[in-house]
Amino acid sequence: MSDRCQHCQTPLAGRSYVMRENRAYCAECFEKLFSHACVACAQSIGPGQRELIVSGKHYHDKCLKCGRCGVPVANKPYDSSGDVPLCSACAGASPAAATGALANQCVGCRKVIHPGTAKIVYEGKTFHDHCFKCSRCHESIGKKGFIPVGEAVYCAPCHKKI
């Protein structure tokens, strides 16, 4: 690790910093470069804050509320199939039948994707960087290039073999 921020070159000794792709960034630069704005409050979702993504929109966990009644839904089942999240009651479903899942859940391993963790969003599905895998060899594609074929994705070597 470098002892300076990769962006502003400020020394990191005694400061908060975030690692991304084996590079250290001071918290301020990380927020400017990589954080998203919450669509509900328009504030930045910074390091250490929980970020939820619903229908491609970024929210603080505390800002994710039912689009009809306003009840917080970040830690409850909700329906994310429309433009806005709906709590189970407003979606007309029981909690067990709610169709949405926590938007910060990896499709590959079903575990939580924590803020600051490398992730890939492909066709509306969110994966940990290491869980986005070739459909043939099942090796992690990560940030490397891939070739989509129908519903499947292939690394370049496997695509040549199909």
C-alpha positions, 0 to 999 in steps of 0.5 A: 500500500502507498502511504499517500492518496492515489488521487491527491497525494496527501499523506495517509498517516493518521487519516481515514482511507479506503482501499479500492483495487489495491489503491489507497484513497483518502476518504474525501477523494474516495467520496468525490471519485466513487460515491453515488448521490442518494436519489432520495436526499441528494447527499453523497453515499460515502465510505462506511455508509450502507448503499442500496441500489433499487432499479438502478437508483442509489439510496442510503439505507435510511432513505430507502422507503416505500414509494406509497406509504413512506415506511422504511424498507431497507431491512424488510422484504419489499417489491422492487419490480416497479419504479419505486420500492413498495413495502409488502403491505402496499405491494399487496403481498405478505412478507413471505411473498414479497418479490424484492430482495435487499438490493445490496445482495449479490446474485452469485453468492446471495451475500451482502455487498458492503459499501466500498466493495468491488461490485459489478452490475450487469443487466440490472443484477449486482454481483461481487467482483469475484462472483461475476463468472464465466458461464463455461469455465466458472472462473471469475471475470471480474473487471476483465472483458467478457462476451455476452451470448444470450443470457450467458457471459463468457471470458474471451478464451471460452468464447473462442471455444463455443 
